[in-house]
Amino acid sequence: MALYQVGHDGDDAYKRGTTYRQYSRDEVSLGKDGADEILTGFRFLNVAIPKGDIIDTAVLELRAYGDFAGAMTVVINGEKQADPARWSGSTDFAGRPLTTESKDQEYSAWNYSDWYSSVDLSEIIQEIIDQDGWVSGNALVIRIANKAGNTVYKSATSFYNGSANAAKLTITSHTPAPTPPVAEFSGTPLSGTKPLTVQFTDESTNTPTSWAWLFGDGGESAEQSPEHKYETAGSFTVKLTATNDDGSDDEEKPDYVTVSEPPAPPAAEINPDAFSGYHCFIEQYQKRRIAGKTPYKRPNGTLIS
């Protein structure tokens, strides 16, 4: 648990209607005073919460500057800036962006010098520290605006009234346990003849941010879900290393892909009957030559000598 308290005269302020007050006054106003709605701000310095931490609870405490009867309803937000500077004036005070998270806060009657706690503001603080640019040690601002329909006004003591009387913000948080990836993958097809192209799909959990594949044939890839072509036959062990900021994990599947040689083409078959007529012709031709008879003619009429 960490306690933060407004630590400078310029770090609590309010705007009532067109009147802006930041320095040298004992109180800060909240709610609505007559026709004037009031916008109030409290800036806390050196908030030592690292980005990525989980906010468990957050409570704003205000010390009453007077006795105030009646219930007052206001809306609490944060400024949506990673390290807000001190306000430079009325326009800057009223024009800064606010968190989307907000809380309705109802305060009943206040008694002078008593402290009054807000509802839990952890979701507002979480949004502030989760934004880009947040680092431990930044400042943050809590803003309080009048809730539509409220007509009640109250005042709280400011830093100028005494540093011990300034607004307090108590935050409890924890650093989540690291969550390295759990590597897992699949591939298809897992067998076939070469060349075999396999599509691998990353199925790792816990949000890895980088991948290292070894395909078992000397090939590798840094893609999340790569395609790989196996050019040689064999059985191949595939390994994936998945990594994120919290660590890394390996998944290795022995003999995961099997590539075989393509089948040899069938041998040509020779039909002896296809040549029987040719052999008979040659035999008769040789006999006629030996006997001195007229040679055979080709189909085109030329003689076979």
DAURBEL-V195272 format. One line per field, one symbol per residue. burial: 1 if it has 9 or more other C-alpha atoms within 8 Angstrom, else 0. Layout:
burial->???
//
This chain:
burial->00011110111111110001010011111111100011111111101011101111111111111111001111111111111100100101100000101111101011110001010011011111111001111111111111100111111111111010111111111000000111111010011111111111110110010111111100001000010101011011111111110111111000111111000000000000000000000000100110000010100000000
//
